[in-house]
Amino acid sequence: MALPKLNDRMLDIIMTARSVVSQLDLDKALTMALKKVLEITKARAGSIVLYSAKTATMRIHAHKGFSRDFISNREWKVRRGGLRRAF
């Protein structure tokens, strides 16, 4: 990758990081971060899922490119040995 193009990409990432850290709403911040990651990787779909030790669950906090059926169940229990999710 050419140096000017790399510099432009780094500047773009830094500007996105500034926008994300200035955001007080976690889901909005994660959505902004996911959008940039999908743009950089040229992926059509992705998600950010966080674990809650308090409830022992995983929850989708940001997503793009998935069907309504897939994201309709945004939270699921974690079980020993892995995740269990009903699709």
Secondary structure, DSSP 8 states (H G I E B T S, - for coil): --HHHHHHHHHHHHHHHHHHHT---HHHHHHHHHHHHHHHHT-S-EEEEEEETTTTEEEEEEEES--HHHHHS-EEEEETTEE----
